[in-house]
Amino acid sequence: MSEDLEIVNLTKSKLREHIENNTFWKSGLAPMAKSKAIWLIANNRIEEEDFCGVLAMEKDKMVAFIYMFPDVINMQSQPLKKVYWMIDWWVAKQYKTTVLGTYIYDYAVKLVQNQVVIKSYTENVQDFYDKRPFRVITSRLRHTIFYSLDRSMLLGRFQFLKPVKFLLDIIDGTTGKLIRFINKLKLGKRTAHLTYEFINELDNPTWHFIEPLCKNDLILKTKDYVNWQLSNTQYLQIPLNHKKPYTNLQPGISDNIHIHNLKIMKNESIIGFLSYIINYNEFNVKYFLVEDLKHYDVCVDVLMENLLKSKRNFIFTDDTKLSDNLNKRYFSVFTHKVTKKGIVHNDTIFDYEGITLYNRDGHFY
């Protein structure tokens, strides 16, 4: 490795300085979108000297990055337990065959005294974690439901189609329109008796609806925390995406990215809460909460109505019940399922009896 390599601890206070000085966002590759950095330091759970990441810099150029920040485990009646989400682990291509990746990872884990939670990881690092002192706390399916013949999906499965990409775009668009038409017919007037209140911030009635439905979440939910998690300040939609001077690892900026949060109302009463992110063709479900099971199907219909209006072609969710309901009652092309494991370091001790890692826990996309 180069002698010019420097490891930089990125605390909340340091991140604030970098934002004020526009350090990472002038050119080249930034660890995250600037909007995401501004949103991150607005989190009241993160203290000024808490860590938000670790950087490896070489002559002012980022060559490795660990993205992490603290959160609070829902310990019920016990004292609060601070842990660190480890969200991303990136190493530049020229350093992938060196020890830098392992070094910065182990460095970051020690920096936070091994108090690490990882919501999921890719299959290519399974052997790495098998050799590390981590234990599985949950296993769940991640569902990607396709509502068109997605070009990227087809090219991934059939490499020989690359020369006719333009035809795939036409097929993708045509099948998307056809499936939206079919699902619009299936939806019919199921939601005609409902109204939706789209919100930027939780009011007291909305929080009183959400709070009991999150009482068994892995992460402690408060009104301030959920407001932060659902804030649109983390996303910046720009009309000329190709003109921005930098690229970023963590998403947060594009020509089509935003979050929608809505109360589902029946006779002026809240029966459900939905939060989802739109980014390009993706419809990513962040919160889907229903108090009374008799309203579950119609709240799924509300989600479908929003999907149809958005004209997105696939849904991401870790909610198996939601995915199964959508596939049972609406038409889709294909659902890709992959097992994701939530793990914690062996030194991260807490009683997780009675609490569950839900889709909304650690959802910072």
C-alpha positions in Angstrom: 0.0 0.0 0.0 1.0 3.6 -0.6 2.9 5.5 2.1 0.5 8.4 1.4 -2.4 6.4 2.8 -4.2 8.0 5.8 -7.0 6.6 7.9 -9.5 9.3 9.0 -12.1 8.9 11.7 -15.3 10.6 10.7 -17.1 11.8 13.8 -20.3 13.8 13.7 -18.4 17.0 14.6 -15.9 16.3 11.8 -18.6 15.5 9.3 -20.2 18.9 10.1 -16.9 20.6 9.4 -16.6 18.8 6.1 -20.2 19.9 5.2 -19.4 23.5 6.0 -16.2 23.4 4.0 -17.7 21.4 1.2 -14.8 19.0 1.5 -16.0 15.9 -0.3 -18.5 17.4 -2.8 -16.3 19.4 -5.2 -15.3 16.6 -7.6 -14.5 12.9 -7.7 -16.1 10.3 -5.4 -17.8 11.3 -2.2 -18.7 8.9 0.6 -22.3 10.0 0.5 -24.6 12.6 -1.1 -24.3 15.9 0.7 -28.0 15.9 1.5 -27.5 12.6 3.3 -24.6 14.0 5.3 -26.7 17.0 6.3 -29.5 14.7 7.3 -27.1 12.4 9.3 -25.9 15.2 11.6 -29.5 16.2 12.3 -29.9 12.9 14.2 -30.1 13.7 17.9 -29.1 10.2 18.9 -25.6 10.8 17.4 -23.4 12.7 19.8 -20.7 15.1 18.6 -17.8 12.6 19.1 -19.7 9.5 17.9 -18.4 8.0 14.7 -20.2 8.2 11.4 -17.6 6.4 9.4 -14.0 5.7 8.7 -12.2 6.8 5.5 -8.9 5.8 3.9 -7.5 8.7 2.0 -4.6 8.7 -0.5 -3.5 12.2 -1.7 -7.0 13.7 -0.9 -8.7 10.8 -2.8 -11.0 8.4 -1.0 -9.9 4.7 -1.5 -11.9 3.0 1.2 -14.9 3.8 3.4 -16.8 2.3 6.3 -20.3 3.8 6.8 -21.6 3.4 10.3 -23.3 5.4 13.0 -24.9 4.7 16.4 -28.4 3.8 17.3 -30.3 2.6 20.3 -31.6 -1.0 20.9 -35.1 -1.3 22.2 -34.3 -2.8 25.6 -37.8 -2.5 27.0 -37.4 -1.9 30.7 -33.6 -2.2 30.7 -31.1 0.7 30.3 -30.6 2.0 26.8 -28.0 0.1 24.7 -26.0 2.0 22.1 -24.8 0.0 19.1 -23.4 1.0 15.7 -25.0 0.1 12.4 -22.3 -0.9 9.9 -24.1 0.0 6.7 -21.5 0.0 4.0 -17.9 -1.3 3.4 -16.3 -0.1 0.3 -12.8 -0.4 -1.1 -11.5 1.1 -4.4 -10.8 -1.4 -7.2 -7.0 -0.9 -7.1 -7.0 -1.9 -3.4 -9.3 -4.9 -3.5 -6.5 -7.4 -3.6 -4.6 -5.8 -0.7 -5.1 -5.9 3.1 -6.7 -2.5 3.2 -10.3 -3.7 3.1 -9.7 -6.1 6.1 -7.6 -3.5 7.9 -10.1 -0.7 7.8 -13.0 -3.0 8.7 -11.2 -4.4 11.8 -10.1 -0.8 12.6 -13.7 0.5 12.5 -15.0 -2.4 14.6 -12.4 -1.8 17.3 -13.1 2.0 17.2 -16.6 1.4 18.4 -15.5 -1.3 20.9 -17.1 -4.1 18.9 -20.6 -2.8 19.4 -21.7 -3.6 15.9 -25.0 -4.6 14.2 -25.2 -5.5 10.5 -28.7 -5.7 9.0 -27.5 -7.7 5.9 -24.5 -8.4 3.8 -23.8 -9.7 0.3 -23.0 -13.4 -0.3 -19.5 -12.7 -1.5 -18.4 -11.8 2.0 -20.0 -14.8 3.7 -16.6 -16.5 4.2 -15.2 -13.3 5.8 -18.0 -13.2 8.4 -17.7 -16.9 9.1 -14.2 -16.2 10.3 -15.2 -13.3 12.4 -16.8 -13.3 15.9 -20.3 -12.5 14.8 -23.6 -14.4 15.5 -26.8 -14.4 13.5 -29.8 -12.8 15.4 -32.3 -13.1 12.6 -32.8 -14.4 9.1 -35.4 -13.1 6.6 -36.2 -12.9 2.9 -35.7 -9.8 0.9 -38.3 -9.6 -1.9 -37.9 -7.8 -5.2 -41.2 -7.9 -7.1 -41.0 -7.0 -10.8 -43.9 -5.5 -12.7 -42.2 -5.4 -16.1 -39.6 -7.4 -18.0 -36.9 -5.3 -16.4 -33.9 -4.8 -18.7 -31.3 -5.2 -16.0 -32.9 -8.5 -14.9 -33.0 -9.9 -18.4 -29.4 -8.9 -19.1 -28.3 -10.5 -15.9 -29.9 -13.8 -16.8 -29.3 -13.7 -20.6 -26.0 -12.1 -21.5 -26.5 -12.7 -25.2 -29.2 -10.0 -25.3 -26.7 -7.2 -24.7 -26.5 -6.2 -28.5 -30.3 -5.5 -28.5 -30.6 -3.4 -25.4 -32.7 -0.8 -27.2 -35.3 -3.6 -28.0 -35.3 -4.6 -24.3 -36.2 -1.0 -23.3 -39.2 -1.1 -25.7 -40.3 -4.5 -24.3 -39.8 -3.3 -20.7 -41.9 -0.2 -21.3 -44.6 -2.1 -23.1 -44.9 -4.9 -20.5 -44.8 -2.3 -17.7 -47.8 -0.5 -19.2 -49.7 -3.7 -19.8 -49.2 -4.9 -16.2 -50.2 -1.5 -14.8 -53.4 -1.7 -16.9 -54.1 -5.2 -15.5 -53.4 -4.2 -11.9 -55.5 -1.1 -12.3 -58.4 -3.3 -13.3 -57.8 -5.5 -10.3 -57.6 -2.5 -8.0 -60.9 -1.2 -9.2 -62.6 1.0 -6.6 -61.3 -0.8 -3.5 -59.8 2.4 -2.1 -62.6 4.8 -3.1 -63.9 5.1 0.4 -60.5 6.1 1.8 -58.5 9.4 1.9 -54.8 9.9 2.3 -53.0 12.6 4.2 -49.5 13.0 2.9 -47.1 14.4 5.6 -43.6 15.8 6.0 -43.7 15.4 9.8 -45.6 13.2 12.2 -48.3 14.9 14.2 -49.4 13.5 17.6 -52.4 11.4 16.3 -50.0 9.8 13.7 -47.4 9.1 16.3 -50.0 7.6 18.6 -51.0 5.2 15.8 -47.4 4.2 15.0 -45.9 3.9 18.5 -47.7 0.7 19.7 -47.0 -1.0 16.3 -43.3 -0.5 16.8 -43.1 -1.6 20.5 -41.3 -4.9 19.6 -38.9 -3.4 17.0 -35.2 -4.0 17.4 -34.5 -0.3 17.4 -36.2 2.0 19.9 -38.7 4.3 18.1 -39.5 7.8 19.3 -41.4 10.5 17.5 -38.3 12.5 16.9 -36.4 9.5 15.6 -39.1 8.4 13.1 -39.4 12.0 11.9 -35.7 12.0 11.3 -35.8 8.7 9.5 -38.6 9.8 7.2 -37.3 13.3 6.5 -37.1 14.3 2.9 -34.0 16.4 3.6 -31.9 13.3 3.1 -32.8 13.3 -0.6 -32.0 16.0 -3.2 -33.8 15.8 -6.6 -32.0 17.7 -9.3 -33.1 18.2 -12.9 -29.7 17.8 -14.5 -28.1 14.9 -12.6 -25.3 14.5 -15.1 -24.1 18.0 -14.3 -23.3 17.5 -10.7 -19.5 17.7 -10.0 -19.2 14.5 -7.9 -20.4 10.9 -7.6 -21.4 9.3 -4.3 -21.4 5.9 -2.7 -24.5 6.3 -0.5 -27.6 7.3 -2.5 -29.5 10.5 -1.8 -29.3 12.5 -5.0 -30.7 11.9 -8.5 -33.1 13.4 -11.0 -35.9 11.2 -9.5 -35.6 10.5 -5.8 -38.0 11.4 -3.0 -39.9 9.9 -0.1 -43.7 9.9 0.4 -45.2 9.4 3.9 -49.0 9.0 4.2 -51.7 8.3 6.7 -54.4 6.1 5.3 -57.8 7.4 6.6 -61.2 5.9 6.9 -64.0 8.1 8.3 -61.4 10.5 9.7 -59.6 7.6 11.5 -56.1 6.4 10.8 -56.2 2.7 9.7 -52.7 2.5 8.2 -49.4 4.2 7.7 -47.2 3.9 4.6 -43.7 5.4 3.8 -41.9 4.6 0.5 -38.9 5.9 -1.5 -38.9 6.5 -5.2 -35.5 6.3 -6.9 -35.4 5.8 -10.7 -37.6 2.6 -11.3 -37.5 1.5 -7.7 -40.4 1.6 -5.2 -38.7 0.9 -1.8 -41.1 0.3 1.1 -39.8 1.8 4.4 -42.9 1.6 6.7 -46.1 -0.4 6.2 -48.1 -0.4 9.4 -51.7 -1.6 9.9 -53.3 -1.8 13.3 -56.4 -3.9 12.6 -56.0 -7.0 10.4 -59.4 -6.4 8.8 -57.9 -3.3 7.1 -54.7 -5.1 5.9 -55.9 -5.9 2.4 -57.2 -2.5 1.7 -54.0 -0.9 3.0 -52.1 -3.2 0.5 -54.5 -1.8 -2.1 -53.4 1.7 -1.1 -49.8 0.7 -1.6 -50.6 -0.7 -5.1 -52.5 2.5 -6.0 -49.4 4.5 -5.1 -47.2 2.1 -7.1 -49.4 2.4 -10.1 -49.4 6.2 -9.9 -45.6 6.3 -9.6 -45.2 4.1 -12.7 -42.3 2.3 -11.0 -41.5 -1.2 -12.2 -40.3 -3.0 -9.1 -40.8 -3.1 -5.3 -38.2 -3.7 -2.6 -39.4 -5.0 0.8 -38.2 -7.3 3.6 -41.8 -7.8 4.6 -42.8 -11.3 3.6 -46.5 -10.9 4.5 -46.7 -7.8 2.4 -45.0 -9.4 -0.5 -47.2 -12.5 -0.4 -50.3 -10.4 -0.3 -49.2 -8.4 -3.3 -48.4 -11.5 -5.3 -51.6 -13.2 -4.3 -53.9 -10.3 -5.3 -52.1 -8.6 -8.1 -50.2 -9.5 -11.2 -46.4 -9.4 -11.4 -43.8 -10.9 -13.7 -41.4 -12.3 -11.2 -40.4 -12.1 -7.5 -36.8 -12.5 -6.6 -36.2 -13.7 -3.1 -32.9 -13.8 -1.3 -32.1 -14.7 2.3 -30.6 -11.9 4.4 -29.1 -12.4 7.8 -28.9 -9.9 10.6 -25.7 -10.3 12.6 -24.1 -8.8 15.7 -20.6 -8.9 17.1 -20.2 -11.4 19.9 -19.2 -8.6 22.2 -22.5 -6.8 21.5 -24.6 -8.2 24.3 -28.3 -7.5 24.7 -31.4 -9.5 25.3 -33.3 -9.7 22.0 -36.0 -11.9 23.3 -39.3 -10.4 22.3 -37.9 -7.9 19.8 -37.6 -8.3 16.0 -35.5 -6.8 13.2 -38.1 -5.4 11.0 -37.9 -3.9 7.5 -38.0 -0.4 9.0 -35.1 -1.1 11.4 -31.8 0.1 10.0 -33.6 1.3 6.8 -31.5 4.3 5.9 -31.6 4.1 2.1 
